Amino acid sequence: MIIKIINKLKLFSQRKKMGILDKNIIINSYSIFGDYKNIEWGNYIYIGPYAYIWATGGLKIGNNVIIGPRITIHTSNHNYENRKFLPYDGKTILKKVIIEDNVWIGDHVLITPGVTVGEGSIVAMGSVVTKDVPKCSLIGGNPARIIKRLDTNEYENLKKEEKFYLKCKLEGKIQWKKIRQK
């Protein structure tokens, strides 16, 4: 019981420090944010537990974004080309990461510096995202590649009707159902 209270206080303190108390952003326990002042926050964002987000090079997270547990996002890298030292030199290369609106990122995903995850896309569990993700794509693997294109008409209709999962869940408009598949 005391541990739960301490965790809630830590999360509250973290949200206050990050300036996101007035937004619908859920950040779960044990998440680490480096250079959080370089993060641009949308609204209705969920970040699962054990996130590791290092925003030195800048990070933009759009609206209605769901990020699963154990995400790793890096926005900078060490210089290894034309270096003066081994294995790298004292230069840090900054590359902003952009996660556009209505994106779902699964568990254990790693996003490398400079990547844009396109609007309405899904990143499968365990993916290593090294290149930009086109709008309405399902990607997966290491390195991540397009598995399939999502139905853009369906996407645009749901967007137009404002059927955003986290927003609707927080407003009590979603009934949770468990479906067992074979």
C-alpha positions in Angstrom: 0.0 0.0 0.0 2.8 2.5 0.9 4.7 1.6 -2.2 1.6 2.4 -4.4 1.2 5.8 -2.7 4.9 6.6 -3.1 4.7 5.6 -6.8 1.6 7.8 -7.3 3.4 10.8 -5.6 6.5 10.2 -7.9 4.3 10.2 -11.0 2.4 13.3 -9.9 5.8 15.1 -9.2 7.1 14.0 -12.6 4.0 15.2 -14.4 4.2 18.5 -12.6 7.9 18.9 -13.4 7.2 18.1 -17.1 4.3 20.7 -17.2 1.6 18.2 -18.3 -0.8 18.2 -15.3 -3.4 20.0 -17.4 -3.3 17.4 -20.2 -4.9 13.9 -20.6 -1.5 12.1 -20.4 -1.1 8.9 -18.5 2.5 7.9 -17.7 2.9 4.6 -15.9 5.5 3.8 -13.2 9.2 3.4 -13.5 9.5 5.5 -16.7 12.6 7.6 -17.3 12.7 10.8 -19.3 15.9 12.5 -20.2 15.8 16.1 -21.4 12.0 16.1 -20.9 12.0 19.9 -21.7 12.6 18.9 -25.3 9.3 17.0 -25.5 6.3 18.5 -27.3 3.2 16.8 -25.9 -0.2 16.3 -27.7 -3.3 15.4 -25.8 -4.7 11.9 -24.8 -1.4 10.1 -24.6 -0.7 6.9 -22.8 2.8 5.7 -22.0 3.2 2.2 -20.5 5.5 1.3 -17.6 9.3 1.2 -17.9 9.5 3.7 -20.8 13.0 5.0 -21.5 12.7 8.3 -23.5 15.8 10.4 -24.1 14.7 13.6 -25.8 18.0 15.5 -26.2 17.4 16.0 -29.9 13.7 16.8 -29.5 10.6 14.7 -29.5 7.1 15.4 -30.6 4.2 13.1 -29.5 1.0 13.9 -31.3 -2.6 13.5 -30.1 -4.3 10.1 -29.3 -1.0 8.2 -29.1 -0.8 4.9 -27.2 2.7 3.7 -26.3 3.2 0.2 -24.8 5.5 -0.8 -22.0 9.3 -0.8 -22.3 9.5 1.7 -25.1 12.9 3.1 -25.9 13.2 6.3 -27.8 16.6 8.0 -28.5 16.9 11.4 -30.3 20.7 11.7 -30.3 23.7 9.6 -31.2 27.4 9.8 -30.8 29.6 10.8 -33.8 31.4 7.8 -35.2 32.3 9.2 -38.6 35.4 11.4 -39.1 36.0 10.9 -35.4 39.0 12.1 -33.5 38.7 9.3 -30.8 37.6 5.7 -30.6 35.0 4.4 -30.5 33.4 7.9 -31.1 34.3 11.5 -30.4 32.8 14.3 -28.3 30.2 15.4 -30.7 26.5 14.5 -30.2 24.3 14.4 -33.3 20.8 15.5 -32.5 17.8 14.2 -34.6 14.2 14.9 -33.6 11.8 12.0 -33.4 8.2 12.7 -34.4 5.2 10.4 -33.5 2.2 11.8 -35.3 -1.4 11.6 -34.3 -3.4 8.4 -33.6 -0.3 6.1 -33.5 -0.1 2.8 -31.5 3.3 1.6 -30.5 3.6 -1.9 -29.0 5.6 -3.4 -26.2 9.5 -3.4 -26.3 9.8 -1.1 -29.3 13.0 0.8 -30.0 12.9 4.0 -32.0 16.1 5.5 -33.3 17.0 9.2 -33.8 15.5 11.1 -36.6 12.5 8.8 -37.2 8.9 10.0 -38.0 6.1 7.5 -37.2 3.3 8.5 -39.6 -0.2 9.3 -38.6 -2.5 6.4 -37.9 0.3 3.8 -37.9 0.8 0.8 -35.7 4.3 -0.4 -34.7 4.3 -4.1 -33.7 5.8 -5.4 -30.5 9.6 -5.8 -30.4 10.2 -3.7 -33.5 13.3 -1.6 -34.1 12.3 1.5 -36.0 15.2 2.9 -38.0 13.4 4.6 -40.9 10.3 6.8 -41.3 6.9 5.0 -41.2 4.4 6.0 -43.8 0.9 7.1 -42.7 -1.5 4.2 -41.9 1.1 1.5 -42.0 1.5 -1.6 -39.8 5.2 -2.2 -39.3 7.2 -4.8 -37.5 10.6 -6.6 -37.2 14.2 -5.7 -36.8 14.7 -3.6 -38.7 11.0 -2.7 -38.9 9.4 -3.0 -42.3 5.9 -2.5 -43.7 3.8 -5.6 -43.0 0.6 -4.1 -44.5 -1.1 -0.8 -45.3 -4.1 0.0 -43.1 -7.5 1.0 -44.6 -7.2 4.8 -45.0 -11.0 5.2 -45.6 -11.7 3.5 -42.3 -9.0 5.6 -40.6 -10.4 8.9 -41.9 -14.0 8.0 -41.0 -13.0 7.1 -37.4 -10.9 10.3 -37.2 -13.8 12.3 -38.5 -16.2 10.8 -35.9 -13.6 11.5 -33.2 -13.5 7.8 -32.1 -10.2 8.1 -30.2 -9.6 5.2 -27.8 -8.1 6.9 -24.8 -10.4 9.9 -25.0 -13.5 7.6 -25.2 -12.1 5.4 -22.4 -11.6 8.3 -20.1 -15.1 9.6 -20.9 -16.6 6.2 -20.1 -17.7 5.5 -23.7 -15.9 2.2 -24.1 -17.0 -1.1 -22.6 -14.0 -3.4 -22.2 -14.4 -6.9 -23.7 -12.0 -9.9 -23.6 -12.2 -12.0 -26.7 -10.4 -15.4 -26.7 -9.0 -16.4 -30.1 -7.7 -19.7 -31.2 
